[in-house]
Amino acid sequence: MRTSTRRFVFLPATVAAAMALLGGCSDAVRVSAPTTTGATSAQCRALRAQLPRTLMGRERRSTTPDSDNTAAWGSPAITLRCGVPEPGPMNPASPEYDPHETQTVMIDSSGMCWLTQPTSGGGYVFTTVKQQTFVELDVPGAYAGQDYPLPELGAPLRKTDPASTDPGVAFDCS
């Protein structure tokens, strides 16, 4: 008596398709997207459309979740978040607040004003200071000593998010 055994063979095309789907997901950078509304949402959407394809010579990458408030370049990822809350050193309600602390505020060569905060990994978080919407750029320590990213963002930021006219802005780069 003869018995038959069924064997399942995965087709190479099926495996390749599954890998392509999974591979596309793994390339996206996870970035926490700030929740925005109104004018801030419009400014972040406009900024994302104007951001450069490369930053510090690194190619732009997709972000997850997909949001008008985030962008990323390179690996390890340099990430941008638009519509972040006011940084602690600028917020009078924060224990980090110090209106006289100007050592962490700088103007880049494009004329933009940034708050600079070191991270534990040797990198920096830069946050716009005078714009109407706070934009944060997180540059990992792996890029220390390399090109400076801020001037490349100056033109898109000025075009899409004008300087605040609020006289209560704690830090002034001028």
ROSE-4610 file (N, C-alpha, C; in Angstrom, 1 decimal, always signed):
// ROSE-4610
residu = [M/M/M/R/R/R/T/T/T/S/S/S/T/T/T/R/R/R/R/R/R/F/F/F/V/V/V/F/F/F/L/L/L/P/P/P/A/A/A/T/T/T/V/V/V/A/A/A/A/A/A/A/A/A/M/M/M/A/A/A/L/L/L/L/L/L/G/G/G/G/G/G/C/C/C/S/S/S/D/D/D/A/A/A/V/V/V/R/R/R/V/V/V/S/S/S/A/A/A/P/P/P/T/T/T/T/T/T/T/T/T/G/G/G/A/A/A/T/T/T/S/S/S/A/A/A/Q/Q/Q/C/C/C/R/R/R/A/A/A/L/L/L/R/R/R/A/A/A/Q/Q/Q/L/L/L/P/P/P/R/R/R/T/T/T/L/L/L/M/M/M/G/G/G/R/R/R/E/E/E/R/R/R/R/R/R/S/S/S/T/T/T/T/T/T/P/P/P/D/D/D/S/S/S/D/D/D/N/N/N/T/T/T/A/A/A/A/A/A/W/W/W/G/G/G/S/S/S/P/P/P/A/A/A/I/I/I/T/T/T/L/L/L/R/R/R/C/C/C/G/G/G/V/V/V/P/P/P/E/E/E/P/P/P/G/G/G/P/P/P/M/M/M/N/N/N/P/P/P/A/A/A/S/S/S/P/P/P/E/E/E/Y/Y/Y/D/D/D/P/P/P/H/H/H/E/E/E/T/T/T/Q/Q/Q/T/T/T/V/V/V/M/M/M/I/I/I/D/D/D/S/S/S/S/S/S/G/G/G/M/M/M/C/C/C/W/W/W/L/L/L/T/T/T/Q/Q/Q/P/P/P/T/T/T/S/S/S/G/G/G/G/G/G/G/G/G/Y/Y/Y/V/V/V/F/F/F/T/T/T/T/T/T/V/V/V/K/K/K/Q/Q/Q/Q/Q/Q/T/T/T/F/F/F/V/V/V/E/E/E/L/L/L/D/D/D/V/V/V/P/P/P/G/G/G/A/A/A/Y/Y/Y/A/A/A/G/G/G/Q/Q/Q/D/D/D/Y/Y/Y/P/P/P/L/L/L/P/P/P/E/E/E/L/L/L/G/G/G/A/A/A/P/P/P/L/L/L/R/R/R/K/K/K/T/T/T/D/D/D/P/P/P/A/A/A/S/S/S/T/T/T/D/D/D/P/P/P/G/G/G/V/V/V/A/A/A/F/F/F/D/D/D/C/C/C/S/S/S]
num = [1/1/1/2/2/2/3/3/3/4/4/4/5/5/5/6/6/6/7/7/7/8/8/8/9/9/9/10/10/10/11/11/11/12/12/12/13/13/13/14/14/14/15/15/15/16/16/16/17/17/17/18/18/18/19/19/19/20/20/20/21/21/21/22/22/22/23/23/23/24/24/24/25/25/25/26/26/26/27/27/27/28/28/28/29/29/29/30/30/30/31/31/31/32/32/32/33/33/33/34/34/34/35/35/35/36/36/36/37/37/37/38/38/38/39/39/39/40/40/40/41/41/41/42/42/42/43/43/43/44/44/44/45/45/45/46/46/46/47/47/47/48/48/48/49/49/49/50/50/50/51/51/51/52/52/52/53/53/53/54/54/54/55/55/55/56/56/56/57/57/57/58/58/58/59/59/59/60/60/60/61/61/61/62/62/62/63/63/63/64/64/64/65/65/65/66/66/66/67/67/67/68/68/68/69/69/69/70/70/70/71/71/71/72/72/72/73/73/73/74/74/74/75/75/75/76/76/76/77/77/77/78/78/78/79/79/79/80/80/80/81/81/81/82/82/82/83/83/83/84/84/84/85/85/85/86/86/86/87/87/87/88/88/88/89/89/89/90/90/90/91/91/91/92/92/92/93/93/93/94/94/94/95/95/95/96/96/96/97/97/97/98/98/98/99/99/99/100/100/100/101/101/101/102/102/102/103/103/103/104/104/104/105/105/105/106/106/106/107/107/107/108/108/108/109/109/109/110/110/110/111/111/111/112/112/112/113/113/113/114/114/114/115/115/115/116/116/116/117/117/117/118/118/118/119/119/119/120/120/120/121/121/121/122/122/122/123/123/123/124/124/124/125/125/125/126/126/126/127/127/127/128/128/128/129/129/129/130/130/130/131/131/131/132/132/132/133/133/133/134/134/134/135/135/135/136/136/136/137/137/137/138/138/138/139/139/139/140/140/140/141/141/141/142/142/142/143/143/143/144/144/144/145/145/145/146/146/146/147/147/147/148/148/148/149/149/149/150/150/150/151/151/151/152/152/152/153/153/153/154/154/154/155/155/155/156/156/156/157/157/157/158/158/158/159/159/159/160/160/160/161/161/161/162/162/162/163/163/163/164/164/164/165/165/165/166/166/166/167/167/167/168/168/168/169/169/169/170/170/170/171/171/171/172/172/172/173/173/173/174/174/174]
x = [+0.8/+0.0/+0.9/+0.5/+1.3/+0.6/+1.4/+0.9/+1.5/+0.7/+1.3/+1.5/+2.5/+2.8/+2.7/+2.0/+1.9/+3.0/+3.6/+4.7/+4.3/+4.5/+4.2/+5.5/+5.5/+6.7/+6.4/+7.2/+6.9/+7.5/+6.8/+7.3/+8.2/+9.3/+10.3/+9.6/+8.7/+8.0/+7.2/+6.6/+5.8/+6.8/+7.9/+8.9/+9.4/+9.8/+10.3/+9.3/+8.1/+7.0/+6.9/+6.9/+6.8/+8.0/+9.2/+10.4/+10.3/+9.8/+9.8/+8.8/+7.7/+6.7/+7.3/+8.0/+8.6/+9.8/+10.5/+11.7/+11.3/+10.1/+9.7/+9.3/+8.8/+8.3/+9.6/+10.6/+11.7/+12.6/+12.4/+13.2/+12.7/+11.4/+10.9/+11.4/+11.6/+12.2/+11.0/+11.0/+9.9/+10.2/+9.3/+9.5/+8.2/+8.2/+7.0/+6.5/+5.3/+4.8/+4.0/+4.4/+3.6/+2.2/+1.2/-0.1/-0.3/-0.8/-0.9/-2.3/-2.7/-3.9/-3.7/-4.7/-4.8/-3.5/-3.1/-1.9/-0.7/-0.5/+0.7/+0.7/-0.4/-0.5/-0.2/-0.7/-0.5/+1.0/+1.6/+3.0/+3.9/+3.6/+4.3/+4.2/+3.0/+2.7/+3.5/+3.5/+4.3/+5.8/+6.3/+7.7/+8.1/+7.3/+7.7/+7.8/+7.0/+7.0/+8.3/+8.9/+10.0/+11.4/+11.3/+12.6/+13.5/+14.8/+15.7/+15.7/+16.0/+16.1/+17.2/+18.3/+19.4/+19.7/+20.3/+20.7/+22.0/+23.1/+24.4/+24.9/+24.4/+24.8/+24.0/+23.0/+22.3/+20.9/+20.5/+19.2/+18.0/+16.9/+15.7/+15.1/+14.5/+13.9/+12.4/+11.6/+10.2/+10.1/+9.1/+8.9/+7.6/+7.6/+6.4/+6.1/+4.9/+3.7/+4.0/+3.4/+3.6/+2.8/+3.5/+3.0/+3.6/+2.8/+3.3/+4.3/+4.3/+5.0/+6.4/+6.8/+8.1/+8.8/+10.2/+11.0/+12.3/+13.0/+14.2/+15.2/+16.5/+17.5/+18.6/+19.2/+20.4/+20.1/+21.2/+21.2/+22.6/+22.6/+21.4/+20.6/+19.4/+18.5/+18.6/+18.8/+18.6/+17.1/+16.5/+15.0/+14.6/+13.5/+12.9/+11.5/+11.1/+9.7/+9.2/+8.1/+7.5/+6.3/+6.2/+5.0/+5.3/+6.5/+6.9/+6.5/+6.3/+6.0/+7.2/+7.0/+8.0/+9.1/+10.4/+11.4/+11.5/+11.8/+11.9/+12.7/+13.9/+14.7/+14.0/+13.0/+12.3/+10.9/+10.5/+9.1/+9.2/+8.6/+8.6/+8.0/+7.2/+6.6/+7.4/+8.6/+9.4/+10.5/+10.9/+12.1/+13.4/+13.5/+14.7/+14.8/+13.7/+13.7/+14.7/+15.4/+16.4/+16.5/+15.8/+15.7/+17.1/+18.1/+19.4/+20.4/+20.0/+20.8/+20.9/+22.0/+22.1/+23.2/+23.9/+25.0/+24.5/+23.2/+22.7/+21.9/+21.8/+21.1/+22.1/+21.9/+22.9/+22.2/+22.9/+22.4/+23.2/+22.6/+23.4/+23.7/+24.5/+24.9/+23.7/+22.6/+21.4/+20.6/+21.0/+20.3/+19.2/+19.0/+18.0/+18.5/+17.7/+18.0/+17.6/+18.5/+18.3/+18.7/+17.9/+18.3/+19.0/+20.2/+21.0/+21.1/+20.7/+20.8/+21.5/+22.5/+23.2/+22.4/+22.6/+21.9/+22.9/+22.4/+23.2/+24.1/+23.8/+24.6/+25.6/+25.9/+26.9/+26.4/+25.1/+24.5/+23.9/+23.0/+22.4/+21.0/+20.1/+18.8/+18.8/+18.4/+18.3/+16.8/+16.4/+15.0/+14.9/+14.1/+14.0/+13.5/+13.9/+13.6/+12.6/+12.8/+12.0/+10.8/+10.7/+9.6/+8.3/+7.2/+5.9/+5.6/+6.2/+6.0/+7.4/+7.5/+8.7/+9.0/+10.2/+10.7/+12.0/+12.1/+13.2/+13.9/+15.3/+16.1/+17.0/+16.9/+17.7/+18.8/+20.1/+21.3/+22.0/+22.1/+22.8/+24.3/+24.9/+26.3/+27.2/+26.7/+27.4/+27.9/+27.2/+27.5/+28.4/+28.9/+29.8/+31.0/+31.3/+32.5/+32.2/+31.0/+30.7/+30.0/+29.5/+28.8/+27.8/+27.6/+26.6/+25.3/+24.2/+22.9/+22.0/+22.2/+21.2/+21.0/+22.1/+21.9/+21.1/+21.1/+20.3/+18.8/+18.5/+17.0/+16.5/+17.5/+17.1/+16.1/+16.4/+15.5/+14.1/+14.0/+12.6/+11.9/+12.6/+11.9/+11.4/+12.3/+11.9/+10.7/+10.7/+9.7/+8.3/+8.3/+7.0/+6.6/+7.5/+7.2/+7.9/+7.2/+7.8/+8.1/+9.0/+9.4/+8.2/+8.2/+7.1/+7.3/+6.1/+6.1/+5.7/+5.7/+5.3/+6.4/+6.1/+7.1/+7.5/+6.8/+7.1/+8.1/+8.6/+9.6/+10.8/+11.1/+12.2/+13.6/+13.9/+15.2/+15.2/+16.2/+16.3/+17.7/+17.8/+19.2/+19.8/+19.0/+19.5/+20.5]
y = [-1.2/+0.0/+1.2/+2.1/+3.4/+4.5/+5.3/+6.5/+7.7/+8.7/+9.9/+11.0/+11.7/+12.8/+14.1/+15.0/+16.4/+17.3/+17.9/+18.9/+20.2/+21.2/+22.6/+23.2/+23.7/+24.4/+25.9/+26.8/+28.2/+28.6/+29.3/+29.8/+31.0/+31.0/+32.1/+33.5/+33.6/+34.9/+35.3/+34.4/+34.7/+35.2/+34.5/+34.9/+36.2/+36.5/+37.8/+38.9/+38.6/+39.7/+40.0/+38.9/+39.2/+39.9/+39.6/+40.3/+41.8/+42.0/+43.4/+44.2/+43.6/+44.3/+44.6/+43.6/+43.8/+44.7/+44.7/+45.5/+47.0/+47.3/+48.6/+49.2/+48.4/+48.8/+49.1/+48.3/+48.5/+49.7/+50.3/+51.4/+52.7/+52.7/+53.9/+54.2/+55.4/+55.8/+56.1/+55.5/+55.8/+57.2/+58.1/+59.5/+59.8/+60.2/+60.7/+62.0/+61.9/+63.1/+64.0/+65.2/+66.2/+66.3/+66.5/+66.8/+68.3/+68.7/+70.1/+70.4/+71.6/+72.1/+73.4/+73.9/+75.2/+75.6/+76.9/+77.5/+76.6/+76.0/+75.2/+74.0/+73.3/+72.2/+72.7/+73.8/+74.4/+74.7/+75.3/+75.6/+74.3/+73.3/+72.1/+71.4/+71.4/+70.7/+71.4/+72.8/+73.6/+73.3/+73.3/+73.0/+71.7/+70.6/+69.3/+69.3/+70.0/+70.0/+70.7/+71.6/+72.4/+71.9/+70.8/+70.3/+69.7/+69.8/+69.3/+67.7/+67.3/+65.8/+65.2/+66.0/+65.5/+66.5/+66.0/+66.9/+66.3/+67.1/+66.7/+65.5/+65.6/+64.5/+63.2/+63.2/+62.0/+62.1/+61.0/+60.9/+61.0/+61.6/+61.7/+60.3/+60.0/+58.7/+58.9/+57.9/+58.0/+57.8/+58.3/+58.2/+57.5/+56.9/+56.2/+56.6/+57.0/+57.1/+58.2/+58.1/+59.1/+60.3/+61.4/+62.7/+63.9/+64.9/+66.2/+66.9/+66.4/+67.0/+66.3/+65.4/+64.7/+64.5/+64.4/+64.1/+63.4/+62.7/+62.1/+61.9/+61.9/+61.7/+60.8/+59.9/+59.1/+58.0/+57.4/+56.3/+56.3/+56.6/+56.7/+58.0/+58.0/+59.0/+60.4/+61.4/+62.8/+63.0/+63.4/+63.6/+65.0/+65.4/+66.7/+66.5/+67.3/+67.3/+68.7/+69.0/+70.3/+70.4/+71.5/+71.7/+71.1/+71.0/+70.5/+71.6/+71.2/+72.2/+73.1/+74.3/+75.2/+74.5/+74.6/+73.9/+74.4/+73.6/+74.0/+75.2/+75.4/+76.6/+77.9/+77.8/+79.0/+79.2/+78.2/+78.2/+78.6/+79.8/+80.3/+79.3/+78.4/+77.4/+76.2/+76.1/+75.0/+75.2/+74.1/+74.3/+74.5/+74.3/+74.5/+76.0/+76.7/+78.1/+79.0/+79.8/+80.8/+81.8/+83.0/+84.0/+84.6/+84.4/+85.0/+84.0/+82.8/+81.8/+82.0/+82.5/+82.8/+81.9/+81.2/+80.3/+79.2/+78.8/+77.7/+78.2/+79.5/+80.1/+80.6/+80.2/+80.6/+81.0/+81.7/+82.0/+81.3/+80.6/+79.8/+80.8/+80.3/+81.1/+81.6/+80.9/+81.4/+82.4/+82.8/+83.8/+83.2/+81.9/+81.3/+81.2/+81.4/+81.4/+80.0/+79.3/+78.0/+77.9/+77.1/+76.7/+75.4/+75.2/+74.0/+73.3/+72.0/+71.2/+69.9/+69.6/+68.3/+67.1/+66.0/+64.8/+63.8/+62.8/+61.9/+61.1/+60.9/+60.2/+61.0/+62.2/+63.0/+63.8/+63.8/+64.6/+65.8/+66.5/+67.7/+67.7/+68.4/+68.7/+70.2/+70.7/+72.1/+72.4/+73.5/+73.9/+75.4/+75.7/+77.1/+77.9/+79.2/+80.0/+81.1/+81.7/+82.9/+82.7/+81.4/+81.2/+81.0/+81.1/+81.0/+79.6/+78.6/+77.2/+76.6/+75.9/+75.3/+74.1/+74.1/+73.0/+72.4/+71.1/+70.5/+69.6/+69.7/+68.8/+68.0/+66.7/+65.8/+65.2/+65.6/+65.1/+64.1/+62.8/+61.9/+62.1/+61.7/+61.8/+61.2/+60.3/+59.7/+60.7/+61.9/+62.9/+64.0/+63.8/+64.8/+65.1/+66.3/+66.7/+66.7/+66.4/+66.4/+67.7/+67.8/+69.0/+69.5/+70.8/+71.4/+71.5/+70.9/+70.8/+72.0/+72.9/+74.0/+74.9/+75.4/+76.3/+75.8/+74.5/+73.8/+74.0/+74.2/+74.2/+75.7/+76.7/+78.1/+78.6/+78.4/+78.9/+78.2/+76.9/+76.3/+76.8/+77.0/+77.5/+78.9/+79.8/+81.2/+81.3/+80.5/+80.5/+80.1/+79.1/+78.5/+78.9/+79.4/+79.8/+81.1/+82.2/+83.5/+83.7/+84.6/+84.9/+85.4/+85.0/+85.4/+86.9/+87.6/+89.0/+89.1/+88.0/+88.0/+88.7/+89.8/+90.5/+89.7/+88.6/+87.8/+86.7/+86.7/+85.6/+85.8/+84.8/+84.9/+85.1/+84.4/+84.5/+85.3/+86.1/+86.9/+86.8/+86.4/+86.2/+87.4/+88.5/+89.7/+90.4]
z = [+0.0/+0.0/+0.0/-0.7/-0.9/-0.2/+0.6/+1.2/+0.6/+0.6/+0.0/+1.1/+0.9/+1.8/+1.0/+1.6/+0.9/+1.5/+0.6/+1.0/+0.4/+1.3/+0.8/+0.5/-0.7/-1.2/-1.4/-0.7/-0.9/-2.2/-2.9/-4.2/-4.0/-4.7/-4.5/-4.7/-5.6/-5.8/-4.5/-3.9/-2.7/-1.6/-1.4/-0.4/-0.7/-2.0/-2.4/-2.1/-2.4/-2.2/-0.7/+0.1/+1.6/+2.1/+1.6/+2.1/+1.6/+0.4/+0.0/+0.8/+1.2/+2.1/+3.4/+4.0/+5.3/+5.2/+4.2/+4.0/+3.9/+3.2/+3.1/+4.4/+5.3/+6.6/+7.5/+7.4/+8.3/+8.0/+6.8/+6.4/+7.0/+7.4/+8.0/+9.4/+9.7/+11.0/+11.9/+13.1/+14.1/+14.7/+14.5/+15.1/+15.7/+17.0/+17.7/+17.1/+16.5/+15.8/+16.8/+16.9/+17.7/+17.2/+18.1/+17.7/+17.5/+16.3/+16.0/+15.4/+15.4/+14.9/+14.2/+13.4/+12.9/+12.1/+12.5/+11.8/+11.9/+13.1/+13.3/+12.3/+12.2/+11.2/+9.8/+9.4/+8.1/+7.9/+8.9/+8.8/+8.7/+9.5/+9.5/+8.1/+7.6/+6.3/+5.2/+5.3/+4.3/+4.4/+5.7/+5.9/+5.4/+5.7/+5.2/+3.7/+3.0/+1.5/+1.0/+1.8/+1.4/+1.9/+2.8/+3.3/+2.3/+2.5/+1.5/+1.3/+0.2/-0.1/+0.7/+0.9/+1.7/+2.7/+3.8/+4.9/+5.4/+5.5/+5.9/+4.9/+3.7/+2.7/+2.9/+3.8/+4.0/+3.3/+2.7/+2.0/+3.0/+2.5/+3.3/+3.4/+4.5/+4.8/+5.1/+5.0/+5.4/+6.9/+7.5/+9.0/+9.2/+10.4/+10.9/+12.3/+12.6/+11.7/+10.7/+9.5/+8.5/+8.9/+9.0/+9.5/+8.8/+8.7/+8.2/+9.2/+10.4/+11.5/+11.7/+10.8/+11.0/+9.7/+9.8/+8.7/+9.3/+8.4/+8.8/+7.7/+8.0/+7.0/+7.6/+6.8/+7.1/+8.1/+8.5/+9.4/+10.2/+11.5/+12.3/+11.9/+12.2/+11.7/+12.4/+11.6/+12.0/+11.9/+12.9/+12.9/+13.1/+12.5/+12.6/+13.1/+14.1/+14.6/+14.6/+13.9/+13.8/+14.7/+15.4/+16.3/+17.7/+18.1/+19.4/+20.5/+21.7/+22.8/+23.0/+23.6/+23.9/+24.8/+24.4/+25.2/+26.7/+27.6/+29.0/+29.3/+28.7/+29.0/+28.6/+27.7/+27.2/+27.9/+28.6/+29.2/+30.7/+31.0/+32.4/+33.4/+33.0/+33.9/+34.1/+33.4/+33.5/+34.5/+35.3/+36.2/+35.5/+34.2/+33.4/+32.9/+33.1/+32.6/+33.2/+32.4/+32.8/+31.7/+31.9/+30.8/+30.6/+31.4/+31.2/+30.6/+30.4/+29.8/+28.3/+27.8/+26.4/+25.8/+26.6/+26.0/+25.1/+25.3/+24.6/+23.3/+23.1/+22.0/+21.0/+19.7/+18.7/+17.4/+16.6/+15.2/+14.3/+13.3/+12.3/+11.1/+10.2/+9.1/+8.2/+8.3/+7.5/+8.2/+9.4/+10.2/+11.1/+11.2/+12.1/+13.5/+14.4/+15.9/+16.4/+17.1/+17.7/+19.1/+19.9/+21.2/+21.0/+21.6/+21.5/+22.8/+22.8/+24.0/+23.7/+24.5/+24.3/+24.7/+24.1/+24.4/+25.1/+25.8/+26.5/+25.6/+24.3/+23.4/+22.7/+23.1/+22.4/+21.3/+21.0/+19.9/+20.5/+19.7/+20.0/+19.6/+20.3/+19.9/+19.7/+18.5/+18.2/+18.0/+18.6/+18.5/+18.1/+17.1/+16.7/+17.8/+17.9/+19.0/+18.7/+17.5/+17.2/+16.2/+15.7/+14.8/+15.5/+14.8/+15.3/+15.8/+15.1/+15.5/+15.9/+17.0/+17.4/+16.6/+16.0/+15.2/+15.9/+16.0/+16.7/+15.8/+15.8/+15.0/+15.9/+15.9/+16.8/+15.9/+16.2/+15.5/+16.4/+16.1/+16.9/+17.0/+18.1/+18.4/+17.3/+16.5/+15.4/+14.4/+14.3/+13.4/+13.9/+15.1/+15.8/+14.9/+14.7/+13.9/+12.4/+12.0/+10.5/+10.1/+8.9/+8.5/+9.5/+9.4/+10.3/+9.6/+10.1/+9.4/+9.4/+10.3/+10.5/+9.3/+8.7/+7.5/+6.4/+6.2/+5.1/+5.4/+6.7/+7.0/+7.1/+7.1/+7.3/+6.3/+5.0/+3.9/+4.0/+4.1/+4.2/+5.5/+6.6/+7.8/+7.7/+7.1/+7.0/+6.0/+5.0/+3.9/+4.5/+5.3/+5.8/+7.2/+8.0/+9.4/+9.7/+9.5/+9.8/+11.3/+11.6/+12.9/+13.7/+15.0/+15.9/+16.2/+16.3/+16.7/+18.1/+18.9/+20.3/+21.1/+21.8/+22.6/+23.8/+24.1/+25.3/+25.0/+23.8/+23.5/+24.5/+25.2/+26.3/+25.7/+24.6/+24.1/+22.8/+22.6/+21.4/+20.9/+19.7/+19.1/+18.5/+18.5/+17.8/+18.7]
